[in-house]
């Protein structure tokens, strides 16, 4: 089957209409998708023809000894690459950032988006020879549901009331209330499809999936080794014979390794030296726009961040424009303390851009009853490349506002398990999600497991629930605009910039010319989509 010809049904102001993939790409903006692409790459890439073979070695910027194959726990780029190499999802984010079928062939809503039917491919086998059925899909999705679930995707899946099978190749999903975005949810990192056990649970321990590569070896925080799946259902994918993912948290080590040919591709270049790396004739740089953003979360439930005036004082004490220019080398755009990127059609351009203003910062300190403030900022290069330099710049710009920022540099290993959401003020980073509902549901809803600031605004949560069932685009836009203002002015997130993914690859590593921006390395799917030139 040619995936570009698969029919898709999507909601359109309450009615259904069948769309080809090309038409669907045009209207995918109903949920906030946009093509966000900027690359530094030779034009010859566009004409390249895929070839089979070779051993693809990738240097990852993270990877923790606490990493697990348990899907609800996925947080790192390392695990994103690994799961998308060995597993598949119901829906895939394509190179142009549209969504296309993967294990599902098409989907259709009814009853105002409260009931969705997904038809599944019938030609898919797991690595152990088991044929994919609706039982596997239901068990994989149910793993993240329920009162006892500790999955990072639980807040998304809590919207589902029931999942049932209608034969071996169809599932029916009933929601607690309507949702215009449900297919996009199934692109979330934590929702790969895994084989079910007889008990209705899933087998995640073995590493078995349906993906283009079979897992041979997994060393948490170190490496993963995979070989090509000869029975992969995507005939034009998985070109390498073998893949090795290597955790290399040190940026200089990754850049040296890609320069010398020790690895074939790397995630997250050092933005201070990337132009020097680009001079190497054997290396290509890919800089990809997207909705990924840096965050400095202040936990609202902990002093002194329980005062909104203190939070506002700190927000005005950071120079966003200077950060983009100096720390990011221009590979970013200025943020405004909410997570919706400018490329989203739901972005509210009427909200005044927040600028560096030490006098206004002092005004808010005085309103909080303070003349000066001292805070600890926990940071590490594990958060994002340049995070330590960003903290140093933050310290310098905050001093004229009467704020003394003590920088606590943390080790890279264990940062996401031991520091993030454990310390009251730290550096953080978020990958792009395709819709405002996913962004808000994962990181800002009152009960979200990744609500890194403890943001619990009643009006925000009321709007979040209402927007999910609102098919009138104008009304939905109004809701998302108000939510952006609430996060910006009442929340605990400092969001100074939206960052490009800047990676490097050897000159013999080819791709089609389009690179998805939702995660590094082509949305985490470069292992499947890329190839070596002859």
C-alpha positions in Angstrom: 0.0 0.0 0.0 1.3 3.5 -0.9 0.9 5.4 2.4 0.5 8.7 0.5 -2.8 7.5 -0.9 -4.4 6.3 2.4 -7.7 8.0 3.1 -8.1 9.9 6.3 -11.2 11.3 8.0 -10.9 14.4 10.1 -13.4 16.6 11.9 -14.4 19.9 10.2 -16.7 22.0 12.3 -18.6 18.9 13.4 -18.8 17.1 10.1 -16.6 14.5 8.5 -14.9 14.7 5.2 -12.6 12.2 3.5 -9.2 13.6 2.5 -6.2 12.5 0.6 -2.9 12.9 2.4 -2.1 16.0 0.2 -5.4 17.7 1.1 -5.0 16.7 4.8 -1.6 18.4 4.9 -3.3 21.6 3.9 -5.9 21.5 6.5 -3.8 20.0 9.3 -3.5 23.5 10.8 -6.9 22.8 12.5 -4.8 21.4 15.3 -1.9 23.8 15.0 0.5 22.0 12.7 2.8 24.1 10.5 5.8 23.4 8.3 8.7 24.6 10.4 11.8 24.0 8.4 15.1 25.7 8.0 18.2 23.8 7.0 21.9 24.2 6.2 22.4 21.5 3.7 23.6 21.0 0.1 21.0 21.0 -2.7 22.3 17.7 -3.9 20.5 16.1 -1.0 17.2 16.7 -2.6 18.0 14.5 -5.6 19.5 11.7 -3.6 18.2 8.1 -4.0 18.1 5.9 -0.9 20.5 2.9 -0.8 20.7 0.0 1.6 23.5 -1.0 3.9 26.0 0.2 6.4 26.2 0.7 10.2 24.7 4.0 11.4 26.2 5.3 14.6 24.5 8.2 16.4 25.9 10.3 19.3 23.1 11.3 21.6 23.2 14.3 23.9 21.6 12.6 26.8 20.9 9.1 28.2 20.5 8.3 31.9 21.5 5.2 33.9 17.9 5.3 35.0 16.6 4.9 31.4 14.1 2.0 31.0 12.3 0.4 28.1 9.1 0.9 30.0 7.2 3.4 27.6 5.5 5.5 30.3 9.0 6.6 31.5 10.5 7.9 28.2 11.9 11.4 28.5 15.3 11.5 26.8 16.3 12.0 23.2 18.2 8.7 23.5 15.0 6.8 24.2 13.1 8.8 21.5 15.5 7.5 18.9 15.5 4.0 20.3 11.7 3.6 20.5 11.2 5.0 17.0 13.8 2.6 15.6 12.2 -0.5 17.1 8.5 0.5 17.5 5.8 2.2 15.5 2.9 4.4 16.5 -0.7 4.6 15.3 0.1 7.9 13.6 3.4 9.4 12.4 4.6 13.0 12.1 6.0 13.3 8.6 9.1 15.2 7.4 6.8 18.2 6.6 5.3 18.1 10.2 1.9 16.9 9.0 0.5 13.7 10.5 0.2 10.6 8.3 -1.0 7.0 9.0 1.5 4.5 10.5 0.0 1.5 12.1 -3.5 3.0 11.6 -4.6 3.3 8.0 -7.3 5.8 8.6 -9.6 7.2 11.3 -13.0 8.8 11.6 -14.8 10.8 14.3 -18.5 10.8 15.1 -20.8 12.3 17.8 -19.0 15.6 17.8 -15.5 14.0 18.2 -16.5 11.9 21.2 -16.2 8.6 19.4 -13.3 7.7 17.1 -12.8 4.6 14.9 -9.2 3.6 13.9 -8.6 1.0 11.2 -5.3 -0.9 11.5 -2.9 -2.3 9.0 -3.2 -6.0 8.5 0.3 -6.7 7.1 2.4 -5.9 10.3 4.4 -8.4 12.3 6.2 -7.9 15.6 9.9 -8.9 15.7 8.9 -12.2 17.4 6.6 -13.1 14.4 3.3 -12.2 16.2 0.8 -10.5 13.9 -0.4 -7.0 15.0 -4.0 -7.0 16.1 -6.4 -4.6 17.9 -5.6 -6.4 21.1 -2.0 -5.1 21.0 -3.1 -1.6 20.3 -5.7 -1.6 23.1 -3.2 -3.1 25.6 -0.5 -0.5 24.6 -2.9 2.4 25.1 -4.5 1.1 28.3 -1.0 0.8 29.8 -1.1 4.6 30.2 -4.6 4.8 31.5 -6.1 4.2 34.9 -5.8 5.5 38.4 -2.6 3.7 39.2 -0.8 4.6 36.0 2.4 6.6 36.5 2.9 7.2 32.7 3.9 10.6 31.5 1.1 10.3 29.0 -1.6 9.6 31.6 -3.0 13.2 31.4 -3.6 12.7 27.7 -5.1 9.3 28.1 -7.4 10.3 30.9 -9.6 11.8 28.3 -10.5 8.3 27.1 -13.4 6.6 28.7 -13.3 3.2 26.8 -11.3 1.4 24.1 -12.9 -1.6 22.5 -12.1 -3.9 19.5 -14.3 -4.1 16.5 -12.6 -7.2 15.0 -8.9 -7.8 14.8 -8.1 -4.7 12.8 -10.3 -2.0 14.2 -10.6 -0.2 17.5 -13.3 2.1 18.8 -12.3 4.9 21.2 -14.9 6.6 23.3 -13.9 9.8 25.0 -15.4 11.5 28.2 -16.0 14.5 26.0 -15.3 15.4 22.4 -11.8 16.0 21.0 -10.8 17.5 17.7 -7.1 16.5 18.3 -7.2 12.8 19.2 -5.2 11.5 16.3 -2.3 13.9 17.2 -2.2 12.5 20.7 -1.0 9.2 19.4 2.2 10.7 18.1 3.3 11.3 21.7 6.7 9.8 22.6 5.3 7.5 25.3 2.6 5.8 23.2 4.4 3.2 20.9 2.5 0.1 20.2 3.9 -3.1 21.8 2.9 -6.7 21.8 0.1 -7.7 24.3 0.4 -10.6 26.7 -2.4 -13.0 27.3 -3.4 -11.0 30.4 -4.1 -7.8 28.4 -0.9 -6.2 29.6 2.1 -5.4 27.3 5.5 -7.0 26.9 7.9 -4.0 27.1 10.8 -5.8 28.8 11.9 -7.8 25.8 12.2 -4.7 23.5 10.1 -6.4 20.8 8.3 -4.0 18.5 7.1 -3.7 14.9 9.7 -1.1 13.8 12.4 -1.1 11.2 15.1 -2.4 13.6 15.4 -5.2 16.2 16.9 -4.5 19.5 20.0 -6.6 20.2 21.6 -4.9 23.2 20.5 -2.1 25.6 22.7 -0.6 28.2 20.9 2.2 30.0 22.8 5.5 30.0 25.3 4.0 27.6 24.3 2.5 24.3 21.8 0.5 22.3 22.5 -1.8 19.3 20.0 -2.8 16.7 19.9 -4.7 13.4 17.6 -4.2 10.4 14.2 -5.9 10.5 14.0 -7.8 7.1 10.2 -8.1 7.4 9.5 -4.4 7.9 6.2 -3.3 6.4 7.5 0.0 5.1 9.3 -0.9 1.9 11.0 2.4 1.5 12.4 2.8 5.1 15.1 1.3 7.4 18.0 1.5 5.0 20.9 0.7 7.4 21.9 -2.8 8.2 22.8 -1.9 11.8 22.3 1.0 14.1 24.2 1.9 17.3 22.9 4.7 19.6 25.6 6.0 21.9 25.0 8.3 24.9 27.6 11.1 24.7 26.4 13.9 27.0 29.6 15.9 26.4 29.1 18.2 23.4 32.8 18.5 22.5 33.1 14.7 22.5 30.2 14.4 20.1 31.6 17.0 17.8 35.0 15.5 17.8 33.5 12.1 17.1 31.5 13.3 14.1 34.5 15.3 12.8 36.7 12.2 12.8 34.1 9.8 11.6 33.9 7.9 14.8 30.1 8.5 14.6 27.9 9.3 11.6 25.5 11.8 13.1 25.1 13.7 16.4 22.4 15.5 18.2 22.7 19.1 19.5 25.8 20.9 18.4 27.6 23.5 20.5 26.1 26.7 19.1 29.3 28.7 19.9 31.4 26.5 17.7 29.0 25.1 15.2 30.2 27.4 12.4 33.8 26.0 12.9 32.4 22.5 12.6 30.6 23.5 9.4 34.0 24.3 7.8 34.8 20.6 7.9 34.1 19.4 4.3 33.1 15.9 5.6 30.4 17.3 7.9 26.9 18.7 7.1 24.9 20.8 9.6 21.1 20.6 9.8 19.4 23.5 11.6 15.6 22.9 11.9 13.0 25.3 13.1 10.3 24.0 15.4 8.3 24.5 18.6 10.9 23.2 21.0 11.6 25.6 23.8 13.8 26.2 26.8 12.1 26.8 30.2 13.3 27.9 33.6 10.4 26.5 35.8 9.8 28.1 39.2 7.8 25.8 41.4 4.8 27.9 42.5 4.2 25.9 45.6 7.6 26.6 47.1 8.9 29.9 48.5 9.8 32.5 47.3 8.0 31.5 44.0 4.6 31.3 45.7 4.4 35.0 45.1 3.5 36.0 41.6 5.2 39.3 42.1 8.5 37.4 42.7 7.9 35.4 39.6 7.2 38.5 37.6 10.3 40.2 38.9 12.4 37.2 37.8 10.7 37.1 34.4 11.7 40.8 33.7 15.3 40.2 34.9 16.3 38.0 31.9 17.4 39.5 28.6 15.8 37.2 26.0 17.2 39.1 22.9 20.7 38.9 24.3 20.3 35.2 25.0 19.2 34.5 21.4 22.1 36.5 20.0 25.0 35.4 22.2 24.2 32.1 23.9 22.2 30.6 21.0 24.2 32.2 18.1 21.0 33.2 16.4 19.7 29.6 16.2 16.5 30.5 18.1 13.6 33.0 18.3 12.6 35.0 21.3 10.0 33.5 23.7 7.3 35.2 25.7 6.8 32.9 28.8 4.2 30.7 27.2 4.8 27.6 25.1 2.9 28.2 21.9 5.3 29.0 19.0 4.8 31.8 16.5 4.3 29.2 13.7 1.1 27.9 15.3 -2.1 29.3 13.9 -3.3 29.6 17.5 -0.4 31.9 18.5 -1.7 35.1 20.0 0.3 37.9 18.3 -1.5 40.6 20.2 0.2 39.7 23.5 2.8 42.2 24.3 6.3 40.8 24.0 8.1 40.8 27.4 11.5 42.5 27.4 14.3 42.9 29.8 13.3 45.6 32.3 15.3 45.7 35.6 13.3 48.7 36.8 10.0 46.9 36.4 11.6 43.9 38.0 12.4 46.0 41.1 8.8 47.3 41.1 7.5 43.8 41.4 10.1 42.9 44.1 8.8 45.9 46.2 5.2 44.8 45.6 6.3 41.4 47.1 7.8 43.3 50.1 11.4 42.7 49.1 14.3 45.0 48.3 16.5 42.2 47.1 16.2 38.5 46.3 18.6 35.6 46.3 17.7 32.3 44.4 19.4 29.1 43.4 19.2 28.1 39.8 20.1 24.5 39.1 21.4 23.8 35.6 23.4 21.4 33.4 24.3 21.0 29.8 22.0 18.0 30.0 19.1 20.4 29.9 20.1 21.9 26.6 23.4 22.9 24.9 24.3 26.3 26.3 22.2 25.9 29.5 25.2 26.7 31.7 26.1 29.8 29.7 22.5 30.8 29.7 22.5 30.6 33.5 25.6 32.8 33.7 24.0 35.4 31.4 20.8 35.2 33.6 22.9 35.9 36.7 24.5 39.0 35.1 21.3 40.5 33.8 19.4 39.8 37.1 21.9 41.7 39.3 20.8 45.3 38.2 17.3 44.2 39.2 18.4 43.3 42.7 18.2 39.6 42.1 21.2 37.4 43.0 21.2 34.1 41.1 23.4 31.5 42.6 24.2 28.9 39.9 24.3 25.3 41.0 25.8 23.2 38.2 24.5 19.7 38.3 26.0 16.6 36.6 24.6 15.5 33.3 23.9 12.0 34.3 20.7 11.8 36.3 19.7 15.4 35.7 16.2 14.6 34.5 15.5 12.1 37.3 17.3 13.9 40.2 17.0 17.6 39.5 14.1 18.4 37.1 10.9 18.7 39.1 12.8 18.1 42.3 14.5 21.5 42.6 12.5 24.6 43.0 14.2 26.5 40.2 16.1 24.8 37.3 16.8 24.7 33.6 14.4 22.6 31.5 13.7 21.9 27.8 10.6 20.8 25.9 10.3 19.1 22.5 7.7 20.3 20.1 4.1 18.9 20.3 1.8 19.2 17.4 -1.2 20.9 19.1 -1.8 23.4 21.9 -4.0 20.9 23.7 -1.0 18.4 23.9 1.4 21.1 25.0 -0.9 22.4 27.7 -2.2 18.9 28.8 1.3 17.5 29.3 3.0 20.5 31.0 0.4 22.9 32.4 -2.8 21.1 33.3 -3.3 20.9 37.1 -3.0 17.1 37.1 -0.3 16.7 34.4 2.6 14.5 35.5 5.0 16.9 33.8 3.5 20.1 35.3 7.0 21.3 36.2 5.9 24.5 37.9 2.8 23.1 39.8 0.6 25.6 37.8 -3.0 25.2 39.0 -5.1 28.0 37.5 -8.8 27.2 37.7 -9.7 29.3 34.7 -6.9 27.8 32.6 -8.1 24.2 33.4 -11.7 25.2 32.6 -10.6 26.5 29.2 -8.4 23.5 28.5 -11.4 21.2 28.9 -13.7 23.4 26.9 -11.3 23.9 24.0 -11.0 20.1 23.4 -14.6 19.9 22.4 -14.8 23.1 20.5 -14.9 22.6 16.7 -15.6 26.2 15.9 -12.1 27.5 15.0 -12.7 31.1 16.0 -14.0 30.2 19.4 -11.2 27.7 20.0 -8.7 30.3 19.0 -10.1 32.7 21.6 -9.7 30.1 24.3 -6.1 29.3 23.4 -5.3 33.0 23.3 -6.6 33.5 26.8 -4.7 30.4 28.0 -1.4 31.8 26.6 -2.0 35.0 28.6 -2.8 33.0 31.8 0.4 31.0 31.5 2.5 34.1 30.7 1.2 36.3 33.5 0.3 33.8 36.3 2.5 30.8 35.6 5.9 29.8 36.9 7.6 29.2 33.5 10.2 31.5 32.2 10.4 30.7 28.4 13.1 32.9 26.9 13.4 31.3 23.5 12.3 28.7 21.0 15.3 26.8 19.9 16.3 25.3 16.6 17.5 21.7 16.5 21.1 21.9 15.3 22.7 18.6 14.5 25.5 17.3 12.4 26.0 14.4 10.2 28.8 13.0 8.0 28.6 14.1 4.3 27.8 10.5 3.2 24.6 10.5 5.4 21.7 11.5 3.2 18.1 12.4 3.7 15.2 13.5 1.5 15.6 17.2 2.1 12.7 17.6 4.5 13.4 17.2 8.3 10.7 17.1 10.9 11.2 19.6 13.8 9.3 17.9 16.6 12.4 16.1 18.0 16.2 16.0 17.0 17.3 13.8 14.1 14.3 14.3 11.9 11.7 13.9 14.7 13.7 11.0 16.1 13.1 9.1 12.8 16.4 9.7 11.1 17.4 6.2 11.9 14.5 4.9 9.8 14.4 7.7 7.1 18.1 8.4 6.4 20.7 6.4 4.4 24.4 6.3 3.3 25.3 7.5 -0.1 27.0 4.9 -2.3 
